[in-house]
Amino acid sequence: MKILDQILLSGKNKWQVIGAAVGAFIGLFLLLSALQLYFDLQRLVKGDSSTEQFVLINKKVNLFNTLGARSTFSEEEINTLENQDFVESVGIFISNQFKVNASSQMLGFYTELFFESIPDEFIDVSNSRWQWTKGNIDIPIILSRDYLALYNFGFAPSQGLPQFTPNTISKLSMDVNVSGNGLRKTFQGRIVGFSDRINSILVPQSFMDWANENFGESQKPQSSRLILKTNNPYSSELSDFLKQNNYEVSSGRLIGGQLTTLLQNIISIVAFIGIIIVLLSVLIFILNFQLTISQSKEDIRLLLQLGYKSRQISKVLVRYLTYLFGGVLISTLIALFISRLWFVNWFGNQGFTIPGGLHVGVYIAILLFSASFIILNVKNIQKNVNRLF
């Protein structure tokens, strides 16, 4: 077999093969990276399975609400919702009945605020600091991730203020001024988490109850929003019930639709470039082995006359091809895992959690491409060798 290697492979121009291998590596890496990023983006946009089991609803706003009537849920309406088969539990949003504002001398800003609270079981952020007791000067706050995006890409640039990552802003504190009923008190607000499920500024239920009781103007605050835990948020029964009662869904992730589309377009462009590079590298591989066989045709014919089988000759070239492609595949996987570690760390710094491993769809793509590549090139080698009979 070494004699066949020397006859068929020695003295040939290997730069073409190296160029094809590098091209296959770059193209395959871009293609698989784009595919993995697509799966990551879909996961971040849709959220995990637990997030999808919660639905936020409110009443539709009409002319009467514009004239001053409040669009709130009565106890009877809440009980009716709780008795529905498709609803597992109902969480009530309680809003502040007092005035509240926040300011920071370090950042140089002042803004009016609103607070809401819901039972902890409906919150998608787990943090040991999410608790408040009477007399505590610090207020833990959970902020909608969309609100942070609004600040970073809307408010901050227009006011000349700095932009913040979730990690950075979590380390800052702000003065939270609460007033009402002739009373005023200043707290230190600290952001302890970011919600993908709820578009609001949340404070612990214990703080809201205490503040409404002491600073609030209404004895019993009513809720204008509810969160439903359901076994199927896309069921026709739930949809029909909401329509019949003139309710509407105020789902999370309201901000970022255009950003998602932009990212998907960028990923598509990267994937397209990867496909083009991969196809060109495959073509170069095919042409290179055709050239190798053509340059060695006299030697191959001589070997056939000496009793060697075409299968033996093809096997040498196929083995050489397998080694080359194996090197490309291993290099691509190593590069993918290294880049994956970087992306997981980068997304983590931005407050997003993504799995550390590759999506199963990426492995399927690798298997399909590898099988197609090997089969196509093996048939090409066998076909060109058989032509020399």
Order of alpha helices (4+ residues) and beta strands (2+ residues): alpha-alpha-beta-alpha-alpha-beta-beta-beta-beta-beta-beta-alpha-alpha-alpha-beta-beta-beta-alpha-beta-alpha-beta-alpha-alpha-alpha-alpha
